[in-house]
Amino acid sequence: MPHTNKETLIEVLELSSILNEEKLLISMGVPKGKPVKKRLYRHISEALDAAAKYAKPKLIWKIGPTDSIRNEFGPSRRLDRYLKSPESTALVAGTAGPEWEKLIHSNEDPMKAYVLNVAATALARDTHSQARRELAHRYPNLSISESISPGTAALPLKLQADLIRQLPIEKIGLRFDVENLFMQPLASITAIIGFGAKVERSAPIEDCDESRPRCPRCPDSKCTLRVMPFQPEILKDKLQLH
């Protein structure tokens, strides 16, 4: 459904656990092609197996007209400039999930706990990437701007409370410490994403072979850019139509 300025939507999205060895090594700061010690590689393999079994990344977002969303924030010239052009805005909170944090705390091996922590951070960051791809999928004729987050891009961290106040984050297992301005689980992110017919600076969506992502019908079951889980029954129905 095309977005209109009169619509406001709050929605929870359960995401695919998109994590592979290359992404995990990059998140650990290991250059591509550099040999990895056997013990570390074992922990990486275990973390990837755990991600496939236990990670439950989710996001909750609010999509609505920019003016009404901007009115819920305190003063910020940086935010005013960012939201000057986009007609619509998405507020996003994403997390690797409380289940993953419990897994981290249950491990006494410092190296293994470190690898699991890095994996959690990578999973949380990917909820942001999946949010941008989902916006591009839903609104293919609109431009998606570079996103910003409180505490980055010269945006005051204190605006985090204003953002969180607009989202029922408990629905995805998030808690927010108003006094210290941090979220739990720690492997969680927030983002503000402007989009519309005109934006000050659009940002490319991560590469996908499809000009309009169609994840449920995409035949590549191992695609690392998948927004939604592979659904072979949908693909089968599609093939029978041709």
N, C-alpha and C positions, 0 to 999 in steps of 0.2 A: 504494500500500500504506500503510495507516495506520501511523503511528509508534508503537512501543511502547518502554517504558523499557529493554527488554533489547537493543535493536538499536543497533549502532554502524556508521555508514556513512562511508567516505571515497570521494569521487567527484570527477572532473573534468568541468566543464561548459564546452563551447565555446559562446560566446554570440553573439548578433547584434550587429553594430556599429551601435548606435543613437546617431546623432549628426546633428543638423540645424543649420541656420543659427541658429535661435532659441536653442538650447541653447549653441551656441558663443559667441554674443554675450553671453549671460548670464554664462557662465564668464569672459569677458573684462571683465565689469563695465560693458558698454555698455547703457544703459537702452533699454527697448523703444521703438521708434519714432524713436530718435535717428539722424540721417544718418551714414553710414559713408563715410569717404574712399575714393576709387576704388582706390588702391593697396592699402589694407587689405582692402577687399572682395574684391579679386582673390586675395589670400593666403587669405582665408576660403574662397572657392570652391575653391581648389586643395587646401586642407586637407580639405574635405568630400569631394572626389573621391578624395583619397588614403585617407581613412578607409574609403570604400566598397571600395577596391581592396586595401588592405594591412593595415588594422587587424584584429587577431585577438584580441579580448578573450576572456579565459578566467577561470574561477575554479576553485579547489579548495576543497572544504569537508569538514568532519567533522561529522556529525550523531550525537548520542548522548544518553544520559541525563545530566542536568545534574550529578548527584553525581560521576560518574566523570570528567567533563570538568573540573569545578571542582578536583578533587584534583590535577590536573596543573599548576595555577597556584600561584604563591607567595602569601603573605598579602596581602589587600587587602579592607578593610572595604567599599569601594565595590562591588567585584565580588561580595562576599558578599550585599550588599543587592540588587543587580541580579538575581542568580541565585536568590534565596530562593524565589520563587513558580514560575517556569517549570519544568515537568517535563523538558523537553528543551532542548538548546542546539545551535546551529550555529556552528562556527568557520569563518570565511571569509577567504580570501586571493584577491584579484582583481588583474588587470593588463591594461593595454592591449596588452601583448605586446612582446617584445624586438625584433620586426621594426619596430615603430613608433619605438622609441628609435634604432635605426640610421638611420631616415629623418630624424629630427631632427638627428643629428650629421653627416649628409651634406650639410646645407644651410648655406651660408656667409652667406646673407642674414639679418641679425639679426631683422628683422621677421617673416620667414617662419618662422624657427626658433621665435620667440616664439609665433606662432599655432599651430604644430604642438605645442609644449609644452602650451599651454592645451587643445588638442584631446585630447592624451594624458591630461591630468588629468580632463577631462570623461568620457572613455571609461572610465577606471579607476573613477571615482565611480559610473558607471552599472552596473558589475559588481555593486556593492553593492545598487543598486535592483533589478536583475534577480534577485539572490539572494533578496531578500525576496518578490518576486512569485512566484518558483518555490516557495518554502516555502508561500505562500498557496495555490498551485495544488495542491501535493501533500497539504497538510493543511488542507483547507477548513473543517474544524470546530474548528480550534484558533486561538487568538489569537497574533498575532505582536507581540512587544514592540518598543519602541524599541531600536535597536542602539547599542552603544558600542564604542569602539576604544581600545587602549592609547595613551596620550598625549592623550586627549580625555575629556570628561565626568568629570574628576577621577580618571581611571583611570591609574595609574602607567605611564609609557612602558616601564619595565623588564619589564612583563608581556608585551611584544611577543615576547621570546625564548621565553617559556613557550607562547605561542600558536603561534608558528612551529614549535616543536619537535614539535607534534602533527600537523603537516601535511607531506607530502612535496612541498614547493613546487617542487622541481626539475622536477616533471612539467608545470608550466605555464611553465617558463623563468625562474623566480624564484631569486634568490640573496639571502642574508641575512648582513649584517655584524654578527656577535654583539657585537663591541667597541663599535661606534658605533650599533647598533640601527636600521639603515636597510636597506631592500630595494632591490634592483636588478632590473629597471628601476625608476627612481624613480617613474614613473607607476603605482604599485601601492598597494593598500589592504588593510587587514585589518579584520575586524569580528567582534563576538560578538553573536549574535542569540538571545535566549531565546524560547521559544514553548511553548504548552501550553494546557490547559483554563482555567488561571488565570494571569494575569501581572499584575505590579504596575501597569504602564502600557502599554497596547497602543498601537500607532501605525498609522494608516491606510496601506494600500498605495496606491501611485500610481494615479490614476484609470484605469479601464478600463471599457469599455461592458459587459463581461461580469462578472457577479458571481463567476464562477469562471473565471479565464483559461483559454482552451483554444487557445493560440497555433497549434499545428499545423493546427487545423481552422477557425481564424478567417478569414473571407473578406477582411478588410482587410489586404491585402499591404503597405500603407504605414504601418501602425500604429507609432507611435514607442514604444509600450510593449511591443512584441513580445518575448517571452522566447526563443522558438525561431524559426529561419528559416521563412519561408512555404513550405508544402508543398502546391502546387496539386493534386497527385495524390490527397492525402488528402481535400481538399475535394471533388474530383470524385467520389470513392467515396462520400462522405457524401451528396452531392446525389442520387446514383443510388438511395440507400436510401429516398428519400421520394417 
